[in-house]
Amino acid sequence: MNPEQQIQELTDKLNHYNYRYYQDSVSEISDFEFDQLLKELKALEDVYPEFRQADSPTQRVGGTITKSFNTVYHRYPMLSLDNTYNEQELRNFDDRVRRGLDGEEFEYICELKFDGISLSFTYENGVLVRGVTRGDGTRGDEITTNIKTIRTLPLRVKSDKLPPVFEIRGEGFMPLSSFQKLNEEMETLGENQYANPRNAASGSFKLQDSGETARRQLDCYIYSFLTDTEFFKSHEESLLALKSWGFNVSPGWKKVSNIDDVIAYIHEWEEKRSTLPLATDGIVIKVNSFEQQRELGFTAKSPRWAISFKYKAENKPAILRMVTYQVGRTGAITPVANLCDLTERALPYKDVKGVHLSGTRVKRATLHNANELLRLGLELGDTVFVEKSGEIIPKITGVDVTQRELFPTEPITFPTKCPECGSELQRNEGEVAFFCPNDSHCPPQLKGRIEHFIHRKAMNIESLGEGKIETLFDLGLVNTPADLYDLNEGNLLGIEKSILNEETGKVKKISFREKTVENILKGIELSKTVPFKNVLFALGIRFVGATVAEKLANYFKSIEALRSASYDQLVAVPEIGGRIAMSIESYFSVPENQQLVARLQAAGLQMESDEKPVEKESDVLDGKTFVISGVFENYDRDELKDKIEVNGGRILSGVSGKLNYLLAGANMGPSKLEKARKLGVTILSEEEFLAMIDNK
């Protein structure tokens, strides 16, 4: 078999397995076997790129870097829908439709409204050629390389009944499991978490690295078919065809004959939608017949034949039974509200099921810090109001103080000692969080630091995870990151442990079998090659995030130079203030940390930077501060950051009164732009910035 035939056969085979898995929920081969076939195909395509197929599954894993996204006009405008929150307005809509159709009979299609971002996909001769964001409805950004990472989206439609060119619309989203995993990673890295899955999806679809987009496991539900000629007679007919062609059509849609059935559908899904693997915020109602849709037409902004009903965020009363305190990796203490339903007030807390909210039982909600406790004015036994932020994260929004006359309450006293190790808590001036300073013996901090150490942006030991680390820690095999490098097949093989999730009540079994152990040891050995900046970040020094670690590694070049640096030498590094300098000095003064670094060094980790020093171009930006936001034509953000720094400027993390310039690209966040204008910050385009540099 020649290479072209091999590539074609592997492509067809892998696409078949993908289809069976994502459309029929059937795994015909194991993940390992699939990955091996994918690697074989990728290797052939690298040698014979001329034989790569348009629907090659290798495009699903990403890897393309897009420095700027082209703005393109939509073939058909992407209009928005009118919204309503009450049933009477739905009946008014129904009356308008009936009048517009002169009383003739009509049907509705009801579909779930998913909380993601609207996307448009163009197919030519059955092959996906373009993916575009909604943008302003007239034009959007072409993000085809990122769109191709959606595994449920066919790259080629195989049917003999296709128009030569057609467009489909869908809602791109991030599944809840991916959202939670991503936010956990962001928290571990000390970065701002996404507020909700919609924001996470929006940001992920616009990443410049399609490999990172693929890693975030985005998905899309298809809801519309468009072409220049009449191809289907009804929306129902198009949905059934799209499903048969392999598109991921939401199974929740339903055809109904009147507005009462529409309202019944809305009530049916008000609770059921919480069981879905993604966020939803309402229902879309459309007239089924395409001919009747054309007859009804459009207003300037929206179709007259469709409307969106949006659910209100559910807010319920609950009883604050107790407040517990969690200890994070850095020692920060987070208060957590433990809740029960009003009917469970007299039950022992171990027996309560919690308040029923948006389809799930909620027993816990974060209170963030001591200041938030004071702001809310909470007392134990209070009747509080709880809702799910973005339908996902439970939060307390207020307290009914009138109930204190009926039910006694107790003041909440924030602890003075660590709930895990008993150490006296501390709070630095200017900070909101209390923290446990016992970073060398406090169990949650020790486990948290090991979990941080193996993270993808630190030592990148993918074969380990939170469950395995907890198992190794509980068995006493790993107490510090350095202990990882003492592990061997003899002390790993055969380990088994069941871990109970107290929140869900589910038990997860961790087993160290031969292949698992082999992967763990291979990952640990490979981590010895990651650069010094990653090692420095992996140490988990307080306030030393990935960006600060990179600056320190580039400046001091070695762990020896860094740990012997004085306070004055540390604050001399751009962007390193007194708080970070004091934290670094404190870290290296602790004997346990000195021993840890020595053991890691002896294990063979990279403790010196081999990166070339940055050559300064000029001082034209000396003392000037910048924030970069948006997408740019000639540079990506990292390149602009480097350009600013080699000309003497500094990068800030956010818009504040200390900021001199906001370097604004296309599609930047409107809130950031508005804040900059209010503060009188100078807003620069890419051209204006380059002119500033060129005039040095």
C-alpha positions in Angstrom: 0.0 0.0 0.0 1.5 3.4 -1.0 1.6 6.4 1.4 -1.4 8.1 -0.2 -3.5 5.0 0.3 -2.2 4.5 3.9 -3.1 8.1 4.7 -6.6 7.8 3.2 -7.3 4.5 5.0 -6.1 5.8 8.4 -8.1 9.0 7.9 -11.3 7.1 7.1 -10.8 4.7 9.9 -10.2 7.4 12.5 -13.1 9.5 11.3 -15.3 6.4 11.6 -14.2 5.9 15.2 -14.8 9.6 16.0 -18.3 9.4 14.5 -19.2 6.3 16.5 -17.9 7.8 19.7 -19.4 11.3 19.5 -22.6 10.5 17.6 -23.4 7.0 18.8 -21.6 7.0 22.2 -19.9 3.8 21.1 -16.1 3.2 21.7 -15.0 0.6 19.1 -11.4 0.8 20.2 -9.5 2.0 23.3 -8.2 5.5 23.7 -4.7 4.1 23.6 -5.3 2.3 20.3 -6.9 5.5 18.8 -3.9 7.6 19.9 -1.5 5.2 18.3 -3.4 5.3 15.0 -3.5 9.1 15.2 0.3 9.2 15.8 0.8 6.9 12.8 -1.3 9.2 10.6 0.5 12.3 11.8 3.9 10.8 11.1 2.8 9.9 7.5 1.3 13.4 6.9 4.5 15.1 8.1 6.5 13.2 5.5 3.9 13.4 2.8 1.9 16.6 3.4 0.6 16.6 -0.2 -1.6 13.6 0.7 -3.1 15.1 3.8 -7.0 14.9 3.5 -9.2 17.9 4.1 -11.0 16.0 6.9 -7.9 14.6 8.5 -8.5 14.0 12.2 -5.0 15.3 13.0 -6.5 18.8 12.7 -8.6 18.1 15.8 -5.5 18.3 18.1 -4.6 21.8 17.0 -1.0 23.2 17.1 -1.5 26.1 14.7 -0.5 29.5 16.0 -2.7 32.3 14.6 -1.2 35.8 15.4 -4.3 37.6 14.1 -7.8 36.7 13.2 -9.2 38.1 9.9 -12.5 39.9 10.0 -14.9 38.5 7.4 -18.4 39.4 6.4 -21.2 36.9 7.1 -22.8 35.4 4.0 -26.1 35.7 5.9 -26.4 38.3 8.8 -26.4 36.7 12.3 -29.3 38.6 13.9 -30.1 38.6 17.6 -33.4 37.4 19.1 -35.9 39.4 21.1 -35.9 38.2 24.8 -38.6 37.8 27.3 -38.8 36.7 30.9 -42.6 36.2 31.3 -45.3 34.1 29.8 -47.6 37.0 28.9 -45.0 38.3 26.5 -44.8 34.9 24.9 -48.5 35.0 24.3 -48.2 38.5 22.9 -45.5 37.1 20.5 -47.9 34.3 19.5 -50.7 36.8 18.8 -48.3 38.7 16.5 -47.3 35.6 14.6 -51.0 34.6 14.2 -51.8 38.1 12.8 -48.8 38.1 10.6 -49.9 34.7 9.0 -53.5 35.8 8.7 -54.7 33.1 11.0 -53.3 30.1 9.0 -52.2 27.1 11.0 -48.5 27.0 12.1 -46.2 25.0 14.4 -43.3 26.0 16.7 -40.0 24.3 17.3 -38.7 24.7 20.9 -35.0 24.4 21.5 -32.8 24.8 24.6 -30.9 28.1 24.6 -27.3 27.3 25.5 -25.0 29.8 27.2 -22.1 30.0 24.9 -21.1 31.9 21.8 -22.7 31.9 18.4 -20.6 30.5 15.6 -21.1 30.1 11.8 -19.6 27.3 9.7 -19.3 27.3 5.9 -19.1 24.1 3.9 -18.1 23.8 0.2 -18.6 20.5 -1.5 -19.2 19.0 1.9 -15.9 20.2 3.3 -15.6 22.6 6.2 -13.7 25.7 4.9 -14.4 28.4 7.4 -15.5 29.1 11.0 -16.5 32.6 12.1 -17.6 34.2 15.3 -20.9 36.2 15.4 -19.1 39.5 15.9 -21.5 42.4 15.3 -23.9 40.2 13.3 -22.6 41.6 10.0 -19.0 40.5 10.3 -17.0 38.4 12.7 -13.5 36.9 13.2 -12.4 33.9 11.2 -11.3 31.2 13.7 -11.2 28.2 11.5 -8.1 26.5 13.0 -9.7 26.7 16.5 -13.1 25.5 15.1 -11.5 22.4 13.7 -10.6 21.3 17.2 -14.3 20.6 18.0 -14.4 16.9 17.8 -18.2 16.7 17.3 -18.1 18.9 14.2 -17.7 17.1 10.9 -14.7 18.3 8.8 -16.3 16.6 5.8 -20.0 15.8 5.4 -20.6 12.5 3.5 -23.9 12.6 1.7 -25.0 12.6 -1.9 -27.8 15.2 -1.1 -25.8 18.3 -0.3 -25.9 21.8 -1.9 -22.5 22.9 -3.2 -22.3 25.6 -0.6 -24.1 25.8 2.7 -23.8 27.4 6.1 -24.7 26.1 9.5 -25.0 28.0 12.8 -24.3 26.7 16.3 -23.6 27.6 19.9 -20.0 27.0 20.9 -19.7 26.1 24.5 -17.4 24.7 27.2 -18.8 21.7 29.1 -19.1 22.2 32.8 -16.5 19.5 33.5 -14.0 21.3 31.3 -14.9 24.7 32.9 -14.3 23.4 36.4 -11.0 21.8 35.4 -9.9 25.0 33.7 -10.7 27.2 36.7 -8.9 24.8 39.0 -5.9 25.1 36.9 -6.2 28.9 36.9 -6.5 28.9 40.7 -3.4 26.7 41.0 -1.5 29.1 38.8 -2.6 32.1 40.8 -4.4 33.5 37.8 -7.9 35.1 37.6 -10.6 32.4 37.2 -13.3 32.7 34.5 -16.6 33.9 36.0 -18.8 31.5 34.0 -18.5 28.9 31.2 -19.6 31.4 28.6 -16.7 33.7 29.2 -14.4 30.7 29.3 -15.7 29.5 25.9 -15.4 32.9 24.4 -11.8 33.3 25.5 -10.9 29.8 24.5 -12.3 30.0 20.9 -10.1 33.1 20.4 -6.8 31.7 21.7 -3.9 32.1 19.3 -2.6 28.6 20.0 -5.1 26.1 18.6 -3.4 23.3 20.5 -4.5 25.0 23.8 -8.0 25.4 22.4 -8.1 21.7 21.6 -6.9 20.9 25.2 -9.9 22.8 26.6 -12.4 20.3 25.0 -14.9 22.8 23.6 -18.1 21.6 21.9 -20.9 23.0 19.8 -24.6 22.3 19.4 -25.9 23.0 15.8 -29.3 24.7 15.5 -29.6 26.2 12.0 -29.0 25.5 8.3 -28.7 28.1 5.5 -28.2 28.0 1.8 -29.1 30.2 -1.2 -31.8 27.9 -2.5 -34.7 26.3 -0.7 -33.3 23.0 0.4 -35.7 22.1 3.3 -39.3 23.0 3.8 -39.1 23.3 7.6 -36.7 23.8 10.5 -37.7 20.3 11.8 -36.7 18.8 8.4 -33.3 20.6 8.6 -32.5 19.5 12.1 -33.2 15.8 11.3 -31.0 16.1 8.2 -28.2 17.7 10.1 -28.3 15.0 12.7 -28.2 12.3 10.0 -25.1 14.1 8.4 -23.2 13.7 11.7 -23.8 17.2 13.3 -24.2 17.5 17.0 -27.8 18.6 17.2 -29.2 19.1 20.7 -31.6 16.1 21.5 -33.8 18.4 23.6 -35.7 20.1 20.7 -39.4 19.5 20.3 -42.1 20.4 17.7 -45.4 21.8 19.3 -48.6 23.0 17.8 -49.6 26.0 20.1 -48.3 28.4 22.7 -49.6 26.4 25.6 -47.4 23.5 24.6 -44.5 26.0 24.3 -45.1 27.1 27.9 -45.3 23.5 29.1 -42.0 22.8 27.4 -40.4 25.8 29.2 -41.7 24.4 32.6 -40.5 20.9 31.8 -36.9 22.1 31.1 -36.7 24.5 34.0 -35.6 21.7 36.3 -34.3 19.2 33.7 -31.8 21.6 32.2 -29.6 21.3 35.3 -28.9 17.7 34.4 -27.2 18.8 31.1 -23.4 18.9 30.8 -23.4 22.6 29.9 -24.9 25.9 31.0 -28.3 26.9 29.7 -30.1 30.2 30.2 -33.5 29.8 28.4 -35.5 28.5 25.5 -35.7 29.5 21.8 -39.0 29.3 20.1 -39.2 29.4 16.2 -41.9 29.1 13.7 -41.3 25.7 12.0 -42.2 26.4 8.3 -39.5 28.2 6.3 -42.1 29.6 4.0 -44.0 31.1 7.0 -40.7 32.4 8.4 -40.1 34.3 5.1 -43.7 35.6 5.2 -43.2 37.0 8.7 -39.9 38.5 7.8 -37.6 40.6 10.1 -37.3 43.8 12.0 -34.1 45.8 11.8 -32.5 43.7 14.5 -34.3 40.4 14.8 -36.6 37.9 13.1 -40.4 38.2 13.7 -40.7 34.4 13.6 -38.6 33.6 16.7 -38.2 34.7 20.3 -36.1 33.7 23.3 -37.5 33.0 26.7 -34.8 33.5 29.4 -35.0 31.8 32.8 -34.4 34.0 35.9 -31.5 33.0 38.2 -33.1 30.9 40.9 -32.7 32.4 44.4 -33.7 30.5 47.5 -33.6 30.8 51.2 -31.3 28.5 53.2 -30.1 28.1 56.8 -26.4 28.9 57.5 -25.6 26.0 59.8 -21.9 26.5 60.2 -18.8 28.0 58.6 -15.8 25.8 58.0 -12.4 27.0 56.9 -10.3 25.6 54.0 -6.5 25.9 53.8 -5.1 26.5 50.3 -1.7 25.8 48.8 -0.3 29.2 49.9 -1.9 28.9 53.3 -4.8 31.3 52.5 -7.8 30.6 54.7 -11.2 30.5 52.8 -14.4 30.5 54.8 -17.1 28.1 53.5 -20.8 28.4 54.3 -22.4 25.0 55.2 -26.1 25.2 54.4 -29.3 23.3 54.7 -32.9 23.7 53.5 -35.4 25.5 55.8 -37.2 22.2 56.4 -33.9 20.7 57.7 -33.2 23.2 60.4 -33.6 20.7 63.2 -31.7 17.8 61.6 -28.1 16.9 62.5 -25.9 18.4 59.8 -24.7 15.0 58.7 -28.2 14.1 57.7 -29.1 17.3 55.6 -29.4 17.2 51.8 -29.1 20.9 51.3 -31.3 23.5 49.5 -32.6 22.4 46.0 -31.3 25.1 43.6 -31.3 25.0 39.8 -31.7 21.3 39.8 -29.0 20.3 42.3 -28.7 20.1 46.1 -26.4 22.9 47.4 -24.8 22.4 50.8 -21.8 24.6 50.5 -21.0 28.1 49.2 -17.7 30.0 49.4 -17.5 33.1 51.5 -14.1 34.1 50.0 -12.5 35.8 53.0 -13.1 37.5 56.4 -14.0 40.8 54.8 -16.9 39.1 52.8 -18.2 37.7 56.1 -18.3 41.2 57.6 -19.8 42.7 54.4 -22.7 40.3 54.5 -23.1 40.6 58.3 -23.7 36.9 58.7 -24.4 35.0 61.9 -24.7 31.2 62.5 -28.4 30.2 62.2 -29.2 33.0 59.8 -31.7 32.6 57.0 -29.6 33.5 53.9 -30.4 33.8 50.2 -28.5 31.6 47.8 -28.2 31.6 44.0 -25.9 30.0 41.5 -23.6 32.6 39.9 -23.9 31.9 36.1 -26.0 28.9 37.0 -22.9 27.1 38.2 -21.2 28.5 41.4 -23.4 28.8 44.6 -23.1 32.1 46.3 -24.8 33.9 49.2 -26.4 37.1 48.0 -27.9 38.4 51.3 -29.4 37.7 54.7 -32.9 38.0 56.1 -32.2 39.6 59.5 -35.9 39.7 60.4 -35.7 35.9 61.0 -33.4 36.5 63.9 -36.5 37.4 66.0 -37.9 33.9 65.5 -34.7 31.8 65.5 -31.7 32.6 67.7 -28.3 33.2 65.9 -24.7 33.3 67.0 -21.9 35.6 66.0 -19.3 34.2 63.6 -15.7 34.5 64.9 -13.0 34.1 62.3 -10.4 31.6 63.7 -7.1 32.8 65.0 -5.4 29.5 64.5 -5.1 27.3 61.4 -7.9 24.6 61.4 -5.4 22.0 60.1 -2.2 22.5 62.0 -3.1 24.9 64.8 -0.5 27.6 63.9 -1.4 31.3 64.6 -2.9 32.9 61.5 -1.4 36.0 60.0 -2.7 38.7 57.7 -0.3 41.1 55.9 -1.1 44.8 55.7 -3.1 45.6 52.7 -4.3 42.0 52.1 -7.8 40.6 52.7 -6.8 36.9 53.3 -5.6 35.4 56.6 -3.0 32.7 56.0 -1.3 30.0 57.9 2.5 30.6 58.0 3.4 27.0 58.7 4.1 26.2 55.1 6.6 23.4 55.9 4.3 21.2 58.0 0.7 22.2 57.4 -0.8 19.1 55.5 -3.1 20.9 52.9 -0.2 23.3 52.1 2.2 20.4 51.6 -0.3 18.5 49.3 -1.2 21.7 47.5 2.4 22.5 46.8 3.1 19.0 45.3 0.0 19.4 43.1 1.2 22.8 42.0 4.7 21.4 41.4 3.4 18.8 38.8 1.2 21.3 37.0 1.4 21.7 33.2 2.9 25.2 33.5 5.3 24.1 36.2 7.1 20.7 35.9 4.4 19.3 33.6 4.2 15.8 35.1 0.9 14.8 33.3 1.0 11.2 34.5 0.3 12.3 38.0 -2.9 14.1 39.2 -4.6 15.2 42.4 -5.9 11.8 43.3 -2.6 10.1 42.9 -0.8 12.8 44.8 -3.3 12.5 47.7 -2.8 8.7 47.7 1.0 9.0 47.8 0.9 11.7 50.4 -1.5 9.8 52.7 0.7 6.7 52.4 3.8 8.8 53.4 5.6 8.2 50.1 5.6 11.8 49.1 5.7 14.7 51.5 7.6 17.2 49.4 8.1 17.7 45.7 11.7 16.3 46.1 10.2 12.9 47.2 8.8 12.4 43.7 12.3 11.8 42.4 12.9 9.0 44.9 9.9 7.0 43.6 10.5 3.7 41.9 8.6 0.7 40.6 9.1 -1.2 43.9 7.3 1.4 46.1 4.5 2.2 43.5 3.4 -1.0 41.9 0.2 -2.5 43.4 -0.9 0.6 45.4 -4.7 0.9 45.6 -6.8 3.4 47.5 -10.4 4.6 47.5 -11.0 8.3 47.9 -14.3 9.6 49.1 -15.6 13.0 47.7 -17.4 14.4 50.8 -19.4 16.8 48.6 -20.8 14.3 46.2 -20.5 11.1 48.3 -18.9 9.3 45.3 -15.9 7.1 45.8 -13.0 7.2 43.4 -10.6 4.2 43.2 -6.9 4.9 42.5 -4.9 1.9 41.3 -1.1 1.9 40.4 -0.8 -0.9 37.8 2.2 -1.6 35.7 1.4 0.8 32.8 0.4 3.6 35.3 3.6 3.2 37.2 5.6 3.2 33.9 3.9 6.5 32.8 4.5 8.1 36.2 8.2 7.3 36.3 8.6 8.4 32.7 6.9 11.7 33.4 9.0 12.4 36.4 12.2 11.7 34.5 11.1 13.9 31.6 10.4 16.8 34.1 14.2 17.1 34.6 14.4 18.8 31.2 12.0 21.6 31.8 13.7 25.1 32.0 14.7 26.9 35.1 11.9 29.4 35.0 9.4 26.5 35.2 11.3 25.0 38.2 11.3 28.3 39.9 7.5 28.7 39.4 7.0 25.1 40.6 8.6 25.8 43.9 5.5 27.6 44.9 7.1 30.7 46.5 4.3 33.0 47.6 3.6 35.8 45.1 5.9 34.2 42.5 3.6 33.3 39.7 4.7 32.1 36.2 5.4 35.7 34.9 7.4 36.7 38.0 9.3 33.4 37.9 10.3 34.1 34.3 11.5 37.6 35.1 13.6 36.3 38.0 15.1 33.5 36.0 16.0 35.8 33.2 17.6 38.3 35.6 19.5 36.1 38.1 20.1 33.2 35.7 20.5 30.6 38.5 19.0 29.4 41.7 22.3 30.2 43.5 22.3 33.8 42.4 18.6 34.2 43.3 18.8 32.7 46.8 21.9 34.8 47.7 20.4 38.1 46.4 19.7 40.8 48.9 16.5 42.7 49.3 17.9 45.6 47.4 19.1 43.4 44.6 15.6 41.8 44.3 13.6 45.0 44.2 16.0 46.2 41.5 14.5 43.7 39.1 11.7 45.2 37.0 8.2 44.4 38.3 9.6 42.9 41.6 8.3 45.0 44.5 8.9 44.8 48.2 6.2 42.2 48.9 7.7 39.7 46.4 11.3 40.4 47.5 10.4 39.8 51.2 8.6 36.6 50.2 11.7 35.3 48.3 14.0 36.2 51.2 11.7 34.5 53.6 11.4 31.4 51.5 15.2 30.8 51.2 15.7 31.5 54.9 13.7 28.4 55.9 15.9 25.3 56.4 13.3 22.9 54.9 13.1 25.0 51.8 16.9 25.1 51.5 16.9 21.3 51.8 14.2 20.9 49.2 16.1 23.0 46.6 19.3 21.0 47.3 17.5 17.7 46.8 15.9 18.9 43.6 19.3 20.1 42.4 20.8 16.7 43.2 17.9 15.0 41.3 19.0 16.8 38.2 16.5 19.5 37.7 17.4 22.6 35.7 18.6 25.2 38.2 20.2 27.6 35.6 18.8 29.6 32.8 20.2 29.0 29.3 18.1 31.7 27.7 20.1 34.5 26.1 19.9 37.9 27.8 17.5 40.4 26.4 19.3 43.1 24.5 17.8 46.5 25.2 16.8 48.5 22.2 16.2 51.9 23.8 15.0 53.8 26.8 12.1 55.5 24.9 9.5 53.8 27.2 11.5 54.1 30.4 9.1 54.5 33.3 6.0 54.0 31.2 3.5 51.3 32.0 1.3 49.3 29.6 -1.6 46.9 29.5 -2.1 44.9 26.3 -5.6 43.8 25.3 -7.1 42.4 22.1 -5.8 40.9 18.9 -3.2 42.6 16.7 -2.2 42.6 13.1 1.6 42.4 13.1 2.5 41.0 16.6 1.0 38.6 19.1 0.8 39.7 22.8 4.0 38.1 23.9 5.9 39.8 21.1 4.4 43.2 22.0 5.3 42.5 25.7 8.9 41.9 24.7 8.9 45.0 22.5 7.8 47.1 25.4 10.3 45.7 27.8 13.3 46.0 25.5 12.5 49.6 25.1 12.3 50.2 28.9 8.6 49.9 29.5 6.7 47.8 32.1 3.7 45.5 31.8 0.9 45.8 34.4 -1.6 43.1 35.0 -4.7 45.4 34.9 -6.1 48.8 34.3 -5.6 51.2 37.3 -4.6 54.7 38.1 -0.9 53.7 37.7 -1.3 52.8 34.1 0.0 55.1 31.3 -1.1 53.3 28.2 -3.7 50.8 27.1 -2.5 49.1 23.9 -5.8 48.2 22.3 -6.2 45.6 19.6 -9.3 44.3 17.9 -12.1 42.6 20.0 -10.7 43.8 23.3 -13.0 43.7 26.4 -15.4 46.7 26.5 -15.1 46.9 30.3 -11.4 47.3 30.2 -11.7 50.0 27.5 -14.4 51.9 29.5 -12.3 51.8 32.7 -9.3 53.1 30.9 -11.3 56.0 29.6 -12.7 56.9 33.0 -9.2 56.9 34.5 -7.9 59.1 31.7 -5.5 56.4 30.5 -4.0 57.0 27.0 -5.4 54.4 24.5 -3.0 53.4 21.8 -3.6 51.5 18.5 -0.9 49.1 17.3 0.1 51.7 14.7 0.5 54.5 17.3 2.5 52.2 19.5 4.9 51.3 16.7 5.2 54.9 15.7 6.2 55.6 19.4 8.9 53.0 19.2 10.1 54.1 15.7 10.6 57.7 16.9 13.1 56.7 19.5 
